[in-house]
């Protein structure tokens, strides 16, 4: 296991709407790899005259942080797909569970059981056979795995958009387009562009596109080079970006400024 392996897994996960096969122990192997890097960093720091100035220590630190970010992106991307599969299974359709890790399989089984239980309770309420406020029957007040899994249901519109390039995520996280690409479509910022009153423009406004365009046009934008993996960022222009080291992207200034201040990007 190494950083390139993790990035390859993330790219494949983003480029497909279905769950790719992972070993049962995938997350355990990732944890072991990260711990090995941390142990190596401690050794390098102990041997260095000045650990804070050691290039080896800094390189290991960057590798550890990137591995943690990429691993989290993989997990979140897979959770969106897993929830969909659990919903299908609970509805009596076939859910594809091949290739799940040990942790994901336990969550999947729990999700299916809870969805089925909740559905049964709702049907009983509709039939007048159960109390809608009976938490023990399927609605409970305590948080459950469904809430956790929904915390990042295919955020990407994906392209989870960070692989090797920045691309706005698609609604179902159609990650394929964003994985490893750097074709970011930026809105027309020409100061001379005047609002059109043509019938075609009115039609576009009716479609709801005019409102989105105005949001993007109003946002001042800055071109930056990403200096370390950042992950998914939701822009003030209502686009989702996935930022990876060495990407050159155009971001809303309000999003770019904090990245520059934290040395995660440099303005071009």
N, C-alpha and C positions, 0 to 999 in steps of 0.2 A: 504494500500500500504506500502510495506517495501522493504528492500534490497533483501531479498530472493525471493519475488515476481518478482522483476525486473530480477534477475538472471534466474529464471525459464522461463520467457518470452524470454530472450535472447537464452537460450538453445533450446527451442522449435522452435524459428525462424531459428536457425542455422541448425536444424536437418530436415528441410523441404524445398523443392524448391518452395512451394507455400506460400502465405501470410497467417499467422494464424489470426484468428479473434481477434480483439482488440475492446474494447469499444470506442465509439465515442470520449469520453473525456479522453482517456488513457493518453495523454501527459499532459493534464491539471492536472490530478490526480498525475502524477509524479512530476510536478512543485510544487504542494501543499505539497507533502511529503518532497521534498528537502527544501522548505521554512520552514516547521515545524522544521526540523533538524537544520536549521540555527538559528532559533529563540531560540531553546533549547541550542545551543552552546553559543549564546550571554548571556543567563541567567547563564549558568555554568561559563562563563568567568567573569561575573560581581560578582559572589559569591566567586570565587577562589582568594586566596591571590596572587598567581602568575599564571595567565592564561596560560603562555607559558609552565609551568611545570605541569599543571593539566592534569591528565590522562583522565578525562571525556571530557575535551575540545578536546584533541587529538583524542580520540575515535570518537567523533562526527565529527571532521574534516575528518577523514579517511572515515567515512560512507558517508558523503556528496560527497567527491571526487569520491568514488567508484560508487555511485548512478549516478553521472553525466556521468562517463565514460561508465557505462553499458547502460544507456539510449541512449547515442550517438551511441553506437554499435548497439543497436536495430534499431534505425532510419536508419542508413546507410545500414544495412542488408536489411531492408524492401524497401529502395529506389531502390536497384538493381532489386528487384522483381517487384516493381511498374512500373518501366520504361519498363520492358518486357511486362507487361500486357497492358500498354498504347500503345505500338507498335503493339501488336496483335489486339487491338481494332481499331486502326487507319487503319490497313490493312484489316479490314472487318471481322476479326475473333473475337470470343468471348473472352473478357477479364474478368477475375474474379476479381470483386471489393468488394466482401463481406468481412466484417471485417475491412474495412479501418477506420482510425480515421477521425475526421472532417478536420484536416489539410491535411492529405494524399488524401482525396477525392477531395478537391479543386485542389490540384496539379495534380492529375490523369486527371481530366476533362480538365484542362488547357493544359496538355501534349497532350492529344488526339486531341484537337482542333488545336494545333500548328503543330503537325505532319501531320494532314490531310491538313492543309493550305499549308504547305511547299511542300507536295507531289503534290498537285494541281498546285502549282506554277512551280515546276520542269517539270511536264508534259506539261504545257503551253509553257515553254521555249523550250523543245524538239520539240514541234509542231510549233515553230516559232511564237507563239501568245503572247509571253511576253518577257520582257527584263530581261536577267539573272542578271543584276545589280540593278534591281528594288527592293530595300530593303523593301518597304512597302508591297510587294506582298508575302513575306514569308521568306525572308532571313534576317533580320534586324541586325544591328550592335550591338544593345544593348543586354546584357546578358539576358537569359530567364531561366525558371525553368528547362529546359532539361539539360542545362549545370550544374546547381546545383545538379540535381539528378544523373548525370553521374559522379559527383565528386568522388563517391565511389560506382560504380556499383558493386555489389557483390565482394567486395574486397576479400573476403575470398576465396578463392578458397574453400571456407570456409569449411571448418570447420571454419569458421571465427575464426579460430583456437584459441580461447582462453579459452573456457569453461573448467574450472578445469584442463586444461592441455594444453600443447603446441603441436600443430600439424600443419605441413605445410598445407596451404590452397589449396583447389583444385580449378580448373579453374572455375567451376560454383559456387564456394563457397560451395561445397558439404559439408555443415556444419555438417551433421550428424556424420561423422567420427570424426571430431575434437571436437565436443561438449562433454565436460566432460571426455575426454580421455587424457592419458599422454604418448601415445606411439609415441614418436618422432623417426623416422628413421634417424640416423646420418650416413653420408658417411664414408666409410672405410678410416681410417686415418693411417693405418699401414705404418710406415716409410720404411718397407722392401718391400712394394708392388712395383713391377717394371712394367713399361708399357708393355703391351703384344702386340705382333705383329701378333698374330694368326688371322686367317680369321674371326673368330667370333668377335674379337675386332674391326676389320675394319668395319664389318657390323654395329656394335653398333655405331661407329663414323658416319657412313652414316645416321643413324637414328637421329643423332643430340644429342644422349645421352652422347657421350664422352665429348662434349663441356661443358655440364652442370656438369658432374662429375668433370672436371678439375677445374671449378669455385669453387665447394664445397671443393675440396681437397686443393686448394690454400689458402682457408680462415682458419686462425688459429682459433680454437674454445675454448670456455671457458664454464665450467659448473657453473651455478648459481642457486640460489633459489630466486624466485620473491617475494618481500616483500609487494608489493601492486599492485592492478590492474593497468596495463599499457595500455592494448588495443592492437591494431594491429601494428606490426612492420615489415617493409620490410627489410630483411637482405641483407648484401653485397653478400651473397651466392645465391641471387635471389630467396629466399624462403620467404613466408609471415608467420609470427608468431603472435599468439594472446596470450598475456601474462596476467596471472591472479595470484593474491596473492597465495603463497605457492606452485606454480608450480616449479619443479626442471627440468631445461632444459639445453640443450647444444646449445649455440649461437655462431655465429662468434664473435671473440674477439672485433672487431670494433663496434659491436652492444652492446655487454655485458658491455664494459667499461663505456659508458655514463650512463647506468642504475645503475651501482654500484656507480658511482660518485654522482648520484642524490638520493642515498639511496632507489632506487626502486628495488634493487637486491643486493644480497651478494654472493661473489664468494665462491665456495666450493672447 
